[in-house]
Amino acid sequence: MGAEDQHVTTHRATAAEAATAEDTMRAVVRERYGEADVVRVSRVARPEPADGEVLVRVHAAGLDRGVWHVMTGLPYAGRLAFGLRRPRNPVLGSDVAGTVVAVGRAVTRFAAGDEVYGFGAGTFAEYAVAPEKSLARKPASLTFEQAAVVPVSAATALKGLRDVGRVQAGQKVLITGASGGVGSYAVQLAKAFGAEVTGVASTAKLDLVRSLGADHVVDYTAHDFADGSRRYDLILDIGGNPSLARLRRALTPTGTAVITGGEGGGKLTGMRRQLGALALSPFVRQRLTMFVSVVRSAQLEELTELIEAGAVMPSLERSYPLEQAPEAIRRLVAGEVRGKVAVTV
């Protein structure tokens, strides 16, 4: 082969490598269901936005319990959406904050260059797609890391307290799991709505719950919130798995208990207590209910207003680079995270 032929061959190889690099991206993936040891960083195909979707260059992605559910494929009912035998989308992550790169033909609210945050698919990656209806402009006062830990957790807290719990100013509100992702927002939101807030957490995290604005704290390792010493108009049950009987003992005679989360609800549906609450509620004076949260632009825009007004702030413990996502997941599962953590890209 002559020098000229070698030059042409090398040029073609370099061009092919460049094209491959443009079409792929680094991402946190798992190809089978399991715990964090099945997770790794790999190169995968870069997604393309559908008509109603936005392609985002990811700067940071939030980590929440939903990542664990999608990673493990538990409860099994979730596999109807995730994939029955193996993950339909190998890339983990749903919370996202980043910059718009491209938009689908039906998108009208965003354009390339916009800074956004919201809920997408496979966000532990350099690029991710998200429905236009699940995005909003990033709050100007937040970093990308802070914005990335808002959507799922804060939207869940907002829906649980206001839309489902119907919180009112002056009510006594109890929040279990108050030091976690949803709980850290719930404490702040309940205070913003004018409630008297009691937060339940472990000894090591009581200081965080106080710093979020809780009027009272309960150390669950030493005290039982259902011992009868106080009764609450509304309980948002996020952490742990207190029985319905315990929740009812802590409620006023006509109080409301809203159940969300809890990882011990069985492998089939994961909602044993929630379903029990719905079955019991029609036969008692107290209201026992549950909900499933969905992130929408209207919620994010409302949260942005609260953030810009200083009523709500993300409790971001730390950020992890993409390669350390498995470590972040292990800490979350072990209950070590205070507030929220982010994965940065």
C-alpha positions as CSV (number, residue, x, y, z in Angstrom):
1,M,0.0,0.0,0.0
2,G,1.4,3.4,-1.0
3,A,1.6,6.5,1.3
4,E,-1.4,8.1,-0.4
5,D,-3.5,4.9,0.1
6,Q,-2.4,4.8,3.8
7,H,-3.4,8.4,4.2
8,V,-6.9,7.8,2.7
9,T,-7.4,4.7,4.9
10,T,-6.4,6.6,8.1
11,H,-8.6,9.5,7.2
12,R,-11.6,7.3,6.7
13,A,-10.9,5.5,10.0
14,T,-10.6,8.8,11.9
15,A,-13.9,10.1,10.3
16,A,-15.7,6.8,11.3
17,E,-14.4,7.1,14.9
18,A,-15.7,10.7,15.0
19,A,-19.1,9.8,13.7
20,T,-19.3,7.0,16.2
21,A,-18.4,9.4,19.1
22,E,-21.1,11.8,17.9
23,D,-23.7,9.0,17.8
24,T,-22.9,7.5,21.2
25,M,-22.5,8.7,24.7
26,R,-21.4,7.6,28.2
27,A,-24.2,6.4,30.4
28,V,-24.9,4.5,33.6
29,V,-26.4,1.2,32.5
30,R,-27.5,-2.2,33.7
31,E,-28.5,-5.0,31.4
32,R,-30.2,-7.2,33.9
33,Y,-32.2,-6.5,37.1
34,G,-30.2,-6.5,40.4
35,E,-28.6,-4.4,43.1
36,A,-25.8,-1.8,42.4
37,D,-23.3,-4.4,41.5
38,V,-25.0,-4.8,38.1
39,V,-24.5,-1.1,37.3
40,R,-21.6,0.1,35.1
41,V,-20.6,3.0,32.9
42,S,-20.7,2.2,29.2
43,R,-21.1,3.8,25.8
44,V,-24.6,3.6,24.3
45,A,-26.5,5.1,21.4
46,R,-27.4,8.7,21.8
47,P,-31.2,9.1,21.9
48,E,-33.2,11.2,19.5
49,P,-36.3,13.2,20.5
50,A,-39.7,12.1,19.3
51,D,-42.2,14.8,18.2
52,G,-43.2,15.9,21.7
53,E,-39.8,15.4,23.3
54,V,-36.7,17.5,24.1
55,L,-33.1,16.3,23.8
56,V,-31.2,17.6,26.8
57,R,-27.4,17.8,27.3
58,V,-27.3,16.5,30.9
59,H,-25.3,18.5,33.4
60,A,-26.7,16.7,36.5
61,A,-29.3,14.1,37.4
62,G,-31.0,13.5,40.7
63,L,-31.0,10.2,42.5
64,D,-34.2,9.0,44.2
65,R,-35.8,5.7,45.3
66,G,-37.4,5.3,41.9
67,V,-33.9,4.5,40.5
68,W,-33.6,1.6,42.9
69,H,-37.0,0.3,41.8
70,V,-36.1,0.5,38.1
71,M,-32.6,-1.0,38.8
72,T,-33.9,-4.0,40.7
73,G,-37.2,-4.5,38.8
74,L,-39.1,-4.4,42.1
75,P,-41.9,-4.6,42.7
76,Y,-42.6,-7.0,39.9
77,A,-45.7,-5.1,38.8
78,G,-43.3,-2.3,37.7
79,R,-41.8,-4.6,35.1
80,L,-44.9,-4.1,33.0
81,A,-43.4,-0.6,32.3
82,F,-39.7,-1.4,32.8
83,G,-39.5,-4.6,30.8
84,L,-40.6,-8.1,31.9
85,R,-37.4,-10.2,31.7
86,R,-34.8,-7.5,31.3
87,P,-34.7,-3.7,31.3
88,R,-36.3,-2.2,28.2
89,N,-34.1,0.9,28.6
90,P,-30.7,0.0,30.0
91,V,-29.9,3.6,31.1
92,L,-30.9,4.6,34.7
93,G,-32.1,7.9,36.0
94,S,-35.2,10.1,35.6
95,D,-34.5,13.5,37.3
96,V,-32.6,15.9,35.0
97,A,-31.1,19.4,34.7
98,G,-29.3,20.5,31.6
99,T,-29.3,22.5,28.4
100,V,-31.7,21.8,25.4
101,V,-29.8,20.5,22.4
102,A,-32.7,19.7,20.0
103,V,-36.5,19.5,20.1
104,G,-39.1,17.4,18.4
105,R,-41.4,18.8,15.7
106,A,-44.4,19.3,18.1
107,V,-42.4,21.1,20.8
108,T,-43.3,24.8,21.2
109,R,-42.1,25.8,24.7
110,F,-38.4,25.2,24.4
111,A,-35.5,25.8,22.0
112,A,-31.9,24.9,21.8
113,G,-29.8,26.6,24.5
114,D,-32.6,26.8,27.1
115,E,-31.6,25.7,30.6
116,V,-34.3,23.2,31.9
117,Y,-35.1,20.8,34.6
118,G,-37.6,18.0,35.0
119,F,-38.3,14.4,34.4
120,G,-36.9,12.3,31.6
121,A,-35.7,8.8,30.6
122,G,-32.2,7.5,31.1
123,T,-30.8,10.7,32.6
124,F,-27.6,9.2,34.1
125,A,-26.0,9.9,30.8
126,E,-24.4,12.7,28.7
127,Y,-27.7,13.1,26.8
128,A,-31.4,12.3,27.7
129,V,-34.8,12.8,26.2
130,A,-37.7,14.2,28.2
131,P,-41.3,14.9,27.3
132,E,-42.0,18.6,26.9
133,K,-44.9,18.3,29.4
134,S,-42.4,17.2,32.1
135,L,-39.9,20.0,31.8
136,A,-39.7,23.6,33.0
137,R,-37.0,26.3,32.8
138,K,-34.4,25.9,35.5
139,P,-34.7,28.2,38.5
140,A,-32.1,30.9,38.0
141,S,-31.0,30.8,41.6
142,L,-30.1,27.1,41.5
143,T,-27.0,25.3,40.2
144,F,-27.7,22.4,37.8
145,E,-26.8,20.0,40.6
146,Q,-29.4,21.6,42.9
147,A,-32.1,21.8,40.2
148,A,-31.5,18.1,39.3
149,V,-32.6,16.9,42.8
150,V,-35.9,18.8,42.7
151,P,-38.4,17.3,40.2
152,V,-39.5,13.8,41.5
153,S,-39.0,14.4,45.2
154,A,-40.4,17.9,45.4
155,A,-43.3,17.1,43.1
156,T,-44.2,14.1,45.2
157,A,-44.1,16.1,48.4
158,L,-46.3,18.8,46.8
159,K,-48.9,16.4,45.6
160,G,-49.0,14.4,48.8
161,L,-49.4,17.5,51.0
162,R,-51.7,19.7,49.0
163,D,-53.5,17.8,46.3
164,V,-54.0,14.6,48.3
165,G,-53.5,15.6,51.9
166,R,-55.4,18.9,51.5
167,V,-53.1,20.6,54.0
168,Q,-54.5,23.8,55.7
169,A,-52.7,26.6,57.5
170,G,-52.7,25.9,61.3
171,Q,-52.9,22.2,61.0
172,K,-50.6,19.9,62.9
173,V,-48.7,17.8,60.3
174,L,-46.4,14.8,60.9
175,I,-43.9,13.8,58.2
176,T,-42.1,10.4,58.5
177,G,-38.9,10.1,56.6
178,A,-38.4,13.8,57.0
179,S,-34.6,13.7,56.3
180,G,-34.9,11.9,53.0
181,G,-35.5,13.2,49.5
182,V,-39.3,13.6,49.6
183,G,-39.3,14.4,53.3
184,S,-36.8,17.2,53.1
185,Y,-39.1,19.0,50.6
186,A,-42.3,18.1,52.5
187,V,-41.1,19.8,55.7
188,Q,-40.4,23.0,53.8
189,L,-43.6,22.9,51.8
190,A,-45.8,22.2,54.9
191,K,-44.2,25.2,56.6
192,A,-44.8,27.3,53.5
193,F,-48.5,26.3,53.7
194,G,-48.7,27.5,57.3
195,A,-48.7,24.1,59.1
196,E,-47.1,23.2,62.4
197,V,-44.7,20.5,61.4
198,T,-43.2,17.5,63.2
199,G,-40.5,15.6,61.4
200,V,-39.5,12.0,62.1
201,A,-35.9,10.9,61.5
202,S,-33.0,9.0,63.0
203,T,-30.8,10.5,65.7
204,A,-28.0,11.5,63.3
205,K,-30.4,13.4,61.0
206,L,-32.5,15.4,63.5
207,D,-30.3,18.4,63.0
208,L,-31.1,18.4,59.2
209,V,-34.8,18.2,59.9
210,R,-34.6,21.1,62.3
211,S,-32.6,23.1,59.8
212,L,-35.4,22.6,57.2
213,G,-37.8,24.4,59.5
214,A,-39.6,21.6,61.5
215,D,-41.2,22.9,64.6
216,H,-40.7,19.6,66.4
217,V,-38.6,16.4,65.7
218,V,-39.1,12.8,66.8
219,D,-36.1,10.4,67.0
220,Y,-37.7,7.2,65.8
221,T,-34.9,5.2,67.5
222,A,-36.0,6.4,70.9
223,H,-39.6,7.5,70.6
224,D,-42.8,6.4,69.0
225,F,-44.7,9.1,67.2
226,A,-47.9,7.1,67.9
227,D,-47.5,7.0,71.7
228,G,-50.6,9.2,72.1
229,S,-48.8,12.2,73.4
230,R,-49.6,14.2,70.2
231,R,-52.2,13.8,67.5
232,Y,-52.0,15.1,64.0
233,D,-54.5,16.5,61.4
234,L,-52.3,15.1,58.6
235,I,-49.6,12.5,58.3
236,L,-47.5,12.2,55.2
237,D,-46.0,8.7,55.6
238,I,-42.9,8.5,53.5
239,G,-40.3,6.6,55.4
240,G,-40.5,3.3,57.3
241,N,-43.6,1.0,57.3
242,P,-45.7,1.9,60.3
243,S,-48.9,-0.2,60.5
244,L,-52.2,1.4,59.7
245,A,-53.1,1.0,63.4
246,R,-50.1,3.1,64.4
247,L,-50.9,5.8,61.8
248,R,-54.5,5.9,63.1
249,R,-53.4,6.2,66.7
250,A,-51.4,9.3,65.8
251,L,-54.2,10.9,63.9
252,T,-57.0,13.1,65.2
253,P,-60.5,11.5,65.0
254,T,-61.0,12.9,61.5
255,G,-57.4,13.3,60.4
256,T,-55.9,12.2,57.1
257,A,-53.0,9.8,56.5
258,V,-51.3,9.8,53.1
259,I,-49.0,6.9,52.3
260,T,-46.3,7.2,49.7
261,G,-43.1,5.1,49.6
262,G,-42.1,2.4,52.0
263,E,-40.0,-0.4,50.6
264,G,-41.6,-3.3,52.5
265,G,-44.9,-3.5,50.7
266,G,-44.3,-6.8,49.1
267,K,-42.5,-7.8,45.9
268,L,-45.6,-8.1,43.7
269,T,-47.1,-4.7,44.0
270,G,-45.1,-2.9,46.7
271,M,-48.3,-1.3,47.9
272,R,-49.7,-3.7,50.6
273,R,-50.2,-0.9,53.2
274,Q,-51.5,1.5,50.6
275,L,-54.1,-0.9,49.3
276,G,-55.1,-1.8,52.9
277,A,-55.6,1.9,53.6
278,L,-57.9,2.3,50.6
279,A,-59.9,-0.7,51.7
280,L,-60.3,0.5,55.3
281,S,-60.9,4.2,54.8
282,P,-64.6,4.0,53.8
283,F,-65.4,2.3,57.2
284,V,-63.7,4.8,59.6
285,R,-64.0,8.5,60.3
286,Q,-60.3,9.1,59.5
287,R,-59.2,9.4,55.9
288,L,-56.6,6.9,54.8
289,T,-55.2,7.2,51.3
290,M,-52.3,7.0,48.9
291,F,-51.2,8.3,45.5
292,V,-48.8,7.8,42.6
293,S,-46.8,10.9,41.6
294,V,-46.3,12.2,38.1
295,V,-44.0,15.1,37.3
296,R,-45.6,17.8,35.1
297,S,-44.5,21.3,34.0
298,A,-47.2,23.0,36.0
299,Q,-45.9,21.5,39.2
300,L,-42.3,22.4,38.3
301,E,-43.3,26.0,37.6
302,E,-45.0,26.2,40.9
303,L,-42.0,24.8,42.6
304,T,-39.8,27.3,40.8
305,E,-41.9,30.2,42.2
306,L,-41.5,28.8,45.7
307,I,-37.7,28.3,45.2
308,E,-37.2,31.8,43.9
309,A,-39.2,33.2,46.8
310,G,-36.9,31.4,49.2
311,A,-39.6,29.2,50.7
312,V,-38.1,25.9,49.4
313,M,-34.4,24.9,48.8
314,P,-32.9,21.6,47.7
315,S,-31.1,19.9,50.5
316,L,-28.2,18.6,48.4
317,E,-25.7,16.6,50.4
318,R,-23.2,16.0,47.7
319,S,-22.7,15.2,44.0
320,Y,-21.1,12.1,42.4
321,P,-19.4,11.9,39.0
322,L,-21.0,9.5,36.5
323,E,-18.5,6.8,37.3
324,Q,-19.4,6.8,41.0
325,A,-23.2,6.4,40.5
326,P,-23.1,2.8,41.9
327,E,-21.6,4.1,45.1
328,A,-24.3,6.8,45.4
329,I,-27.0,4.2,44.9
330,R,-25.5,2.0,47.6
331,R,-25.5,4.9,50.1
332,L,-29.1,5.7,49.2
333,V,-30.3,2.1,49.8
334,A,-28.3,1.9,53.0
335,G,-30.2,5.0,54.3
336,E,-27.0,7.1,54.6
337,V,-28.0,10.0,52.4
338,R,-29.1,13.2,54.1
339,G,-31.6,14.9,51.9
340,K,-30.6,14.4,48.2
341,V,-27.6,13.5,46.1
342,A,-26.9,14.2,42.4
343,V,-25.0,12.5,39.6
344,T,-23.0,15.0,37.5
345,V,-22.0,14.5,33.9
